[in-house]
């Protein structure tokens, strides 16, 4: 069996973009390691969730471990950087922020884990970090470099199918349903670039359960959890990737090809 390291910017990112492949890998007997760059210190807080005296970072670390248990993760590591906040905010350049980190130094921190685990698979993000968040773009830069330093055989960029998102947005508008406020032109990757399409519908229960574990960020009435089952499956039942060095003309359906 192989080891997969899945690298993310903040707590809760893992279940949204890779929750299905994580649980599927664990169920197949692979070792799954979750690495998170920051503790999500600057996320918005769902009212009434934090205990007296509890910081958001403390809560999000706990939520990450709870979600990891749902997803079958064997090991959770935090790289120790600080959440950089949304684009063009003062926190982007703050001391210790992930966005301001030296890419080579950060990549070596991740590469050390890849070597220790003898990882065969690494997931990072696409070149725009999915939707342009500074920390997500940094996951792409740091993750790609770490894979090079460690010699990881298969590196996959987690992304979204931009063309599929446009189709779903049109369907939602026609049905009078809410969709996330995202610019389709600055979101995900074009379908022609995608090398890997993984059907994760058998693991949607775990994916949704992991989302629920992140109560400080994803309330029950959020877009993610309020969707009926059929719409949730349509939105989250496929996870898309770009394999580094892969060929979109030879599309894969797994991160663990024989």
C-alpha positions in Angstrom: 0.0 0.0 0.0 1.1 3.6 -0.7 1.3 6.8 1.4 -0.5 9.9 0.3 0.4 13.3 1.8 -2.3 15.9 1.2 -1.2 19.5 1.7 -3.6 22.4 2.5 -3.6 26.0 3.5 -6.2 26.1 6.3 -8.3 23.8 8.5 -11.5 22.8 6.5 -9.8 23.1 3.1 -9.0 19.4 3.1 -12.5 18.1 3.3 -13.8 20.4 0.5 -11.2 19.7 -2.2 -9.9 16.3 -1.2 -12.2 14.7 1.4 -13.4 12.0 -1.0 -10.0 10.9 -2.2 -8.7 10.9 1.4 -11.4 8.6 2.7 -11.3 6.4 -0.4 -7.5 6.0 0.0 -7.8 5.1 3.7 -10.6 2.6 2.9 -8.3 1.0 0.3 -5.6 0.5 2.9 -3.3 3.4 1.9 -1.8 5.6 4.6 -3.1 9.2 4.5 -1.2 12.1 6.0 -2.7 15.6 6.3 -0.4 18.6 6.4 -1.8 22.1 7.0 0.2 25.2 6.5 -1.6 27.4 9.0 -4.1 27.1 11.9 -6.6 29.4 10.1 -6.2 32.2 12.7 -8.0 34.9 10.5 -11.0 32.9 9.4 -14.5 34.3 10.1 -16.1 32.8 13.2 -19.5 31.2 13.3 -21.2 33.0 16.2 -21.5 31.1 19.5 -19.1 28.3 18.6 -16.0 29.2 20.6 -15.8 28.4 24.3 -14.9 31.1 26.9 -11.2 31.9 26.5 -10.8 29.7 23.5 -9.0 31.1 20.4 -10.1 30.4 16.9 -6.7 28.8 16.2 -7.2 26.4 19.1 -10.7 25.5 17.9 -9.6 25.0 14.3 -6.8 22.6 15.3 -9.3 20.5 17.2 -11.7 20.6 14.3 -9.0 19.5 12.0 -8.3 16.4 14.1 -12.0 15.6 14.3 -12.4 15.9 10.6 -9.2 13.8 10.0 -10.7 11.0 12.1 -13.8 11.0 9.9 -11.6 10.9 6.7 -9.3 8.1 7.9 -6.2 10.2 8.3 -3.3 8.5 10.1 -1.2 11.6 10.8 -1.9 15.3 11.0 0.9 17.9 10.9 0.8 21.7 10.9 3.8 23.5 9.3 3.6 26.4 11.8 2.8 29.4 9.6 0.2 32.0 10.3 -3.0 32.5 8.2 -2.3 35.3 5.8 -5.9 36.4 5.5 -7.8 37.3 2.3 -6.0 39.0 -0.7 -4.8 42.6 -0.2 -5.3 42.6 3.5 -2.7 43.8 6.0 -2.2 40.3 7.3 -0.7 39.2 4.0 2.7 40.5 4.9 2.7 40.0 8.7 5.6 38.3 10.3 5.2 34.5 10.2 2.4 34.6 7.6 2.4 31.8 5.1 2.2 34.2 2.1 5.4 36.0 3.2 7.3 32.8 3.9 10.4 31.9 1.9 9.2 29.2 -0.5 12.4 27.2 -0.3 12.4 27.1 3.5 8.7 26.2 3.6 9.1 23.5 0.9 11.9 21.9 2.9 9.6 21.6 6.0 7.1 19.8 3.8 9.7 17.8 2.0 11.0 16.5 5.3 7.6 14.9 6.0 7.4 13.5 2.5 10.8 11.8 2.9 9.9 10.5 6.4 6.7 9.0 5.1 8.3 7.8 1.8 5.2 9.3 0.2 4.2 8.1 -3.3 1.4 10.7 -3.8 1.2 14.4 -2.9 -1.7 16.7 -3.5 -1.3 20.4 -3.6 -3.4 23.1 -5.3 -3.5 24.5 -8.9 -1.5 27.6 -9.9 -4.3 30.1 -8.8 -4.9 28.2 -5.5 -8.4 27.3 -6.7 -9.8 30.9 -6.4 -6.9 33.2 -5.7 -6.5 33.1 -1.9 -2.8 34.0 -1.1 -2.3 31.0 1.1 -3.7 28.7 -1.5 -1.4 30.0 -4.2 1.5 29.5 -1.7 0.4 25.9 -1.3 0.9 25.5 -5.0 4.3 27.0 -5.0 5.5 25.4 -1.8 3.9 22.0 -2.6 5.3 21.7 -6.1 8.8 22.6 -4.8 8.6 20.1 -1.9 7.6 17.4 -4.3 10.8 18.2 -6.3 13.0 18.2 -3.3 11.7 14.9 -2.0 11.4 13.2 -5.4 7.8 12.4 -4.8 6.7 10.2 -7.8 3.1 11.5 -8.3 2.1 15.1 -7.5 -1.5 16.2 -8.1 -2.9 19.7 -8.1 -6.4 19.7 -6.6 -8.6 22.0 -8.6 -12.2 22.4 -9.8 -13.7 22.0 -13.2 -14.4 25.6 -14.3 -16.6 24.5 -17.2 -18.6 22.2 -14.9 -19.0 25.0 -12.4 -20.4 27.3 -15.1 -23.0 24.6 -16.0 -24.0 24.1 -12.3 -24.2 27.9 -11.8 -26.7 28.2 -14.8 -28.7 25.3 -13.4 -28.8 26.9 -9.9 -29.9 30.3 -11.4 -32.6 28.7 -13.4 -33.9 27.0 -10.3 -33.6 30.1 -8.2 -31.0 28.5 -5.9 -28.0 30.1 -4.2 -24.4 29.6 -5.5 -21.1 30.7 -3.9 -20.1 34.2 -5.0 -17.2 33.2 -7.2 -16.1 34.5 -10.6 -16.1 31.5 -13.0 -13.3 33.1 -14.9 -11.0 33.1 -11.8 -12.0 29.8 -10.4 -10.5 26.4 -10.9 -9.2 25.1 -14.2 -10.5 24.6 -17.7 -11.8 21.1 -18.4 -9.2 20.7 -21.1 -6.4 21.0 -18.6 -7.6 18.3 -16.2 -5.9 15.0 -16.1 -7.7 13.2 -13.3 -11.4 12.8 -12.5 -12.2 10.8 -9.3 -15.8 9.8 -8.6 -16.1 10.1 -4.8 -19.8 9.6 -4.5 -19.4 6.4 -2.3 -17.6 8.6 0.3 -19.8 11.6 0.3 -21.1 10.8 3.8 -17.6 11.0 5.1 -16.9 14.2 3.2 -20.0 15.8 4.5 -19.2 14.6 8.0 -15.8 16.1 7.8 -17.3 19.4 6.8 -19.6 19.3 9.8 -16.5 18.8 12.1 -15.4 22.3 11.1 -18.2 24.0 13.0 -16.4 27.3 13.5 -16.4 27.8 9.7 -19.2 25.7 8.2 -22.5 26.2 9.9 -25.4 23.8 9.2 -27.2 26.5 7.1 -24.1 27.1 4.9 -24.2 26.5 1.2 -22.1 23.3 1.7 -24.3 21.6 4.3 -27.8 23.0 3.3 -27.8 21.4 -0.1 -30.1 18.4 -0.5 -28.3 15.1 -1.1 -28.7 15.1 -4.9 -27.4 18.6 -5.2 -24.6 17.9 -2.8 -23.6 14.9 -4.9 -23.7 17.0 -8.0 -21.5 19.7 -6.5 -19.0 17.5 -4.5 -19.3 14.0 -5.9 -16.3 14.5 -8.3 -12.9 15.6 -7.3 -10.6 17.0 -10.0 -6.9 17.1 -10.3 -4.0 18.1 -12.7 -1.2 15.5 -12.4 2.2 17.1 -12.8 3.6 15.7 -16.0 0.2 14.1 -16.8 -1.6 14.2 -20.1 -5.2 15.4 -20.2 -5.8 13.2 -23.2 -5.1 10.2 -21.0 -7.4 11.0 -18.2 -7.1 9.0 -15.0 -9.8 8.1 -12.5 -7.6 7.5 -9.4 -4.5 8.9 -7.7 -3.2 5.4 -7.3 -2.8 4.0 -10.8 -1.5 0.4 -11.0 
